[in-house]
Amino acid sequence: MEDWRLTNQIRYLSGKEFKYGKFVAKGNNDHSHCEFCRTKFYDGDLCYLDNDSYYTVCEQCYNDFKEMFGWK
C-alpha cells in the first residue's frame, strides 16, 4: 500500500499498544503531532497514545493503519 503518511514508522510502531485518551502536555512540549499525518494535538485533545504517552496517532490514521501495524 502506497500512502504519503508512511515514512518508516513500521520500525518503531509495529506491535505497539495504544489507548484512546487525552494528550497531556509535559514540560516545554505544549503539543504533539500524529506520527503519520502530522496533525497537532494540544493539552486535552483526544488521540491514540502508546503506553508511555510518547507517540500520538490521530483517530483516522489509527483506523487506517491498525491492522498493518498489529495494534491492539
MARFI-948494 format. One record per atom (N, C-alpha, C, O): residue number from 1; atom name; x negated, y negated, z. Coordinates in steps of 0.1 Angstrom, whole numbers. Layout:
<rs>
R|nr|atom|east|north|up
R|NUM|CA|X|Y|Z .
...
</rs>
This chain:
<rs>
R|nr|atom|east|north|up
R|1|N|-8|12|0 .
R|1|CA|0|0|0 .
R|1|C|-9|-12|0 .
R|1|O|-17|-14|9 .
R|2|N|-7|-21|-10 .
R|2|CA|-14|-33|-10 .
R|2|C|-6|-44|-4 .
R|2|O|6|-46|-8 .
R|3|N|-12|-51|6 .
R|3|CA|-5|-62|13 .
R|3|C|-15|-72|17 .
R|3|O|-25|-68|23 .
R|4|N|-13|-84|14 .
R|4|CA|-22|-95|17 .
R|4|C|-25|-96|32 .
R|4|O|-36|-101|36 .
R|5|N|-16|-90|41 .
R|5|CA|-18|-91|55 .
R|5|C|-28|-81|60 .
R|5|O|-33|-82|72 .
R|6|N|-31|-71|53 .
R|6|CA|-40|-60|57 .
R|6|C|-55|-64|54 .
R|6|O|-59|-66|42 .
R|7|N|-62|-66|65 .
R|7|CA|-76|-70|63 .
R|7|C|-85|-63|73 .
R|7|O|-92|-69|81 .
R|8|N|-85|-49|73 .
R|8|CA|-93|-41|81 .
R|8|C|-88|-39|96 .
R|8|O|-96|-35|104 .
R|9|N|-76|-43|99 .
R|9|CA|-71|-41|112 .
R|9|C|-70|-27|116 .
R|9|O|-70|-24|128 .
R|10|N|-70|-18|107 .
R|10|CA|-69|-3|110 .
R|10|C|-81|1|119 .
R|10|O|-79|10|126 .
R|11|N|-92|-6|118 .
R|11|CA|-104|-3|126 .
R|11|C|-101|-5|141 .
R|11|O|-107|3|149 .
R|12|N|-94|-15|144 .
R|12|CA|-92|-18|159 .
R|12|C|-78|-17|164 .
R|12|O|-76|-19|176 .
R|13|N|-68|-15|155 .
R|13|CA|-54|-15|160 .
R|13|C|-48|-1|158 .
R|13|O|-36|1|162 .
R|14|N|-54|8|151 .
R|14|CA|-49|21|149 .
R|14|C|-46|29|162 .
R|14|O|-55|30|171 .
R|15|N|-34|34|164 .
R|15|CA|-31|41|176 .
R|15|C|-29|33|189 .
R|15|O|-26|39|199 .
R|16|N|-29|20|188 .
R|16|CA|-27|12|200 .
R|16|C|-13|13|205 .
R|16|O|-4|16|197 .
R|17|N|-11|10|217 .
R|17|CA|3|9|223 .
R|17|C|6|-5|224 .
R|17|O|-1|-13|229 .
R|18|N|18|-9|220 .
R|18|CA|23|-23|221 .
R|18|C|36|-23|229 .
R|18|O|44|-13|229 .
R|19|N|38|-34|235 .
R|19|CA|51|-37|242 .
R|19|C|56|-50|237 .
R|19|O|48|-59|234 .
R|20|N|69|-52|237 .
R|20|CA|76|-64|233 .
R|20|C|77|-73|246 .
R|20|O|83|-68|255 .
R|21|N|72|-85|245 .
R|21|CA|73|-93|257 .
R|21|C|68|-108|254 .
R|21|O|66|-111|242 .
R|22|N|67|-116|264 .
R|22|CA|63|-130|262 .
R|22|C|48|-131|263 .
R|22|O|41|-126|271 .
R|23|N|43|-139|253 .
R|23|CA|29|-143|253 .
R|23|C|27|-152|265 .
R|23|O|34|-162|267 .
R|24|N|16|-150|272 .
R|24|CA|12|-158|283 .
R|24|C|-2|-164|280 .
R|24|O|-12|-157|278 .
R|25|N|-2|-178|279 .
R|25|CA|-14|-185|276 .
R|25|C|-24|-183|288 .
R|25|O|-20|-183|300 .
R|26|N|-37|-181|285 .
R|26|CA|-47|-179|296 .
R|26|C|-59|-189|293 .
R|26|O|-64|-190|282 .
R|27|N|-63|-196|304 .
R|27|CA|-74|-205|303 .
R|27|C|-73|-216|293 .
R|27|O|-62|-222|292 .
R|28|N|-83|-218|285 .
R|28|CA|-83|-228|274 .
R|28|C|-75|-223|262 .
R|28|O|-73|-231|253 .
R|29|N|-71|-211|261 .
R|29|CA|-64|-205|250 .
R|29|C|-49|-207|251 .
R|29|O|-43|-200|258 .
R|30|N|-44|-218|245 .
R|30|CA|-30|-221|246 .
R|30|C|-21|-214|236 .
R|30|O|-9|-216|237 .
R|31|N|-27|-206|227 .
R|31|CA|-19|-199|217 .
R|31|C|-26|-187|212 .
R|31|O|-38|-185|215 .
R|32|N|-19|-178|205 .
R|32|CA|-25|-167|198 .
R|32|C|-19|-166|184 .
R|32|O|-10|-174|181 .
R|33|N|-24|-157|176 .
R|33|CA|-19|-155|163 .
R|33|C|-16|-140|160 .
R|33|O|-22|-132|166 .
R|34|N|-6|-138|152 .
R|34|CA|-3|-124|148 .
R|34|C|-16|-119|141 .
R|34|O|-22|-126|132 .
R|35|N|-20|-107|144 .
R|35|CA|-32|-101|138 .
R|35|C|-30|-99|123 .
R|35|O|-40|-96|116 .
R|36|N|-18|-101|118 .
R|36|CA|-16|-98|103 .
R|36|C|-13|-111|95 .
R|36|O|-20|-114|86 .
R|37|N|-2|-117|99 .
R|37|CA|3|-129|91 .
R|37|C|-2|-142|97 .
R|37|O|1|-153|91 .
R|38|N|-8|-142|108 .
R|38|CA|-13|-154|115 .
R|38|C|-3|-163|121 .
R|38|O|-6|-175|124 .
R|39|N|10|-159|122 .
R|39|CA|20|-166|129 .
R|39|C|15|-170|143 .
R|39|O|9|-162|150 .
R|40|N|17|-183|147 .
R|40|CA|13|-187|160 .
R|40|C|23|-184|171 .
R|40|O|35|-185|169 .
R|41|N|17|-180|183 .
R|41|CA|25|-177|195 .
R|41|C|20|-187|206 .
R|41|O|8|-187|209 .
R|42|N|30|-193|212 .
R|42|CA|27|-202|223 .
R|42|C|32|-196|236 .
R|42|O|40|-187|235 .
R|43|N|28|-201|247 .
R|43|CA|33|-196|260 .
R|43|C|48|-194|260 .
R|43|O|56|-203|258 .
R|44|N|52|-182|263 .
R|44|CA|66|-179|264 .
R|44|C|72|-173|252 .
R|44|O|84|-168|252 .
R|45|N|65|-174|240 .
R|45|CA|70|-168|228 .
R|45|C|71|-153|228 .
R|45|O|62|-147|234 .
R|46|N|81|-147|223 .
R|46|CA|82|-133|222 .
R|46|C|74|-127|211 .
R|46|O|74|-132|200 .
R|47|N|67|-116|213 .
R|47|CA|59|-109|203 .
R|47|C|55|-95|209 .
R|47|O|59|-92|220 .
R|48|N|49|-88|201 .
R|48|CA|44|-75|205 .
R|48|C|29|-77|210 .
R|48|O|21|-83|203 .
R|49|N|27|-71|222 .
R|49|CA|13|-73|228 .
R|49|C|8|-59|231 .
R|49|O|15|-50|235 .
R|50|N|-5|-57|229 .
R|50|CA|-11|-45|233 .
R|50|C|-12|-44|248 .
R|50|O|-9|-54|255 .
R|51|N|-16|-33|254 .
R|51|CA|-16|-31|268 .
R|51|C|-25|-41|276 .
R|51|O|-22|-44|287 .
R|52|N|-35|-46|269 .
R|52|CA|-44|-56|275 .
R|52|C|-40|-71|272 .
R|52|O|-46|-80|277 .
R|53|N|-29|-72|265 .
R|53|CA|-24|-85|261 .
R|53|C|-35|-93|253 .
R|53|O|-35|-105|254 .
R|54|N|-43|-86|246 .
R|54|CA|-54|-92|238 .
R|54|C|-49|-95|224 .
R|54|O|-51|-105|218 .
R|55|N|-43|-84|218 .
R|55|CA|-38|-85|204 .
R|55|C|-23|-88|204 .
R|55|O|-15|-83|212 .
R|56|N|-19|-97|195 .
R|56|CA|-5|-100|193 .
R|56|C|-1|-97|179 .
R|56|O|-8|-100|170 .
R|57|N|12|-93|178 .
R|57|CA|17|-90|165 .
R|57|C|32|-95|164 .
R|57|O|39|-92|174 .
R|58|N|36|-101|154 .
R|58|CA|49|-106|153 .
R|58|C|59|-94|150 .
R|58|O|55|-84|146 .
R|59|N|72|-97|152 .
R|59|CA|81|-86|150 .
R|59|C|82|-80|136 .
R|59|O|83|-68|134 .
R|60|N|81|-89|126 .
R|60|CA|81|-85|112 .
R|60|C|69|-76|109 .
R|60|O|71|-65|103 .
R|61|N|58|-80|113 .
R|61|CA|46|-72|110 .
R|61|C|46|-59|118 .
R|61|O|41|-49|113 .
R|62|N|50|-60|130 .
R|62|CA|51|-48|138 .
R|62|C|60|-37|131 .
R|62|O|56|-26|129 .
R|63|N|71|-41|126 .
R|63|CA|81|-32|120 .
R|63|C|75|-28|106 .
R|63|O|77|-16|102 .
R|64|N|68|-36|99 .
R|64|CA|62|-33|86 .
R|64|C|51|-23|87 .
R|64|O|49|-15|78 .
R|65|N|43|-23|98 .
R|65|CA|31|-15|99 .
R|65|C|31|-5|110 .
R|65|O|21|2|112 .
R|66|N|41|-3|118 .
R|66|CA|41|6|130 .
R|66|C|38|20|126 .
R|66|O|31|27|133 .
R|67|N|44|25|115 .
R|67|CA|42|39|110 .
R|67|C|27|40|105 .
R|67|O|21|50|108 .
R|68|N|23|31|97 .
R|68|CA|9|32|91 .
R|68|C|-1|32|102 .
R|68|O|-11|39|101 .
R|69|N|1|25|113 .
R|69|CA|-9|24|123 .
R|69|C|-7|33|135 .
R|69|O|-15|34|144 .
R|70|N|4|40|135 .
R|70|CA|7|50|145 .
R|70|C|10|44|159 .
R|70|O|6|49|169 .
R|71|N|17|32|158 .
R|71|CA|20|26|171 .
R|71|C|32|32|178 .
R|71|O|41|38|172 .
R|72|N|31|31|191 .
R|72|CA|42|36|200 .
R|72|C|49|25|207 .
R|72|O|59|27|214 .
</rs>
